[in-house]
Amino acid sequence: MEFLVRFETTLPESFSKEHIAGLKQLERERAAELRRDKILKRLWRVPGRRAVVGLWETADATELHEALSSLPQFPWMDVHIEALATHPQEQ
């Protein structure tokens, strides 16, 4: 199944710059793994915000949740998911 996933991350202001930098690096590494596993298909930034739109593909919603919750910044993400169905013109 394909999913359109929108999320915005808000890290606590109490985090040090070093802690934030470490989280961002871990996030990049995990995203690269998800790309290699062909779960994360595409990512786009939303200009002017700390928001991202992504195209993800998993067997089902449970697998998607497992992938998303494996992201290091997941505890601070506001996530919105839309399951996608194939349009008749795409067949």
N, C-alpha and C positions, 0 to 999 in steps of 0.2 A: 504494500500500500504506500501511496505517496501522501505526504503531509506538508502543508504550508505552516511553518512555525515562526511566530513573531515573538521576540522577547526583548525586554529592556532590563539592564542590570543596574542596580543601585547598591554600591558597596558602602558599608558604614564609614562615616567620616572619621571614626576612631582608628581606622586602619592606617598604618604607616605607609609611606610611599614605597618602601622596600617590600612590605607585605603585598601591596597591590601589584607591584611589578612581578613578584613571584607568582601570584594568582594568574596574572595575564599570560605569563610564560607557560604555566601548567595548562591553561585553557587552550593556548595555541597547539601544544603538544597533543592534548586529547582530541581536539578537532582534527588534526592531521591523521590520527589513528582512525577516527570515524570516517574520514574521507577514504583512507586506504581500505576500510571494510565496506565501502560503497553504501554507507548509511547516510552520511551527509553528502548531498549531491551538489548544492550551490548555496552560497551565502551572499547577502547584500547588506550594506550598511544603510541606515536611514539618516540622511544628512541632517546635521544639527542636533542629533540626539545620540544617546548611548543605546541605540536600538538596532536590532538586526532582524532581517527576514531570511529564512532559509527553506530550502527544499530538502526534505528528508525522505528516505525510503526504508521501510522496515516491514516485517511480516505482518505486524499488527500493532495496536496501540500500546500494548504492554511492552513490546520490544522498543518502541519509540520512547516510552517513559524511562526505561532502563538506560537508554543512550543519553537522553537529556539529563537525567539525574546523575550520570557519571561525570558531567562537566564540573570542574572545580568551583565555578561561580554559581552553580545552580541554586544554592540556598538564598541567593540575593537576586534571583531573576523573577520577573513577572512574565509568565509564559502564556501565549494564546495559540491554540492549535486548530487547524482546519483540515479534516480529512478530505482528500481529493479523489474524485471519480473521473474516469476517462470520458471526455466529450465525444459524442458520435462522429464529429468531423475528424477526430484523431485516429479513428479506426481504419 
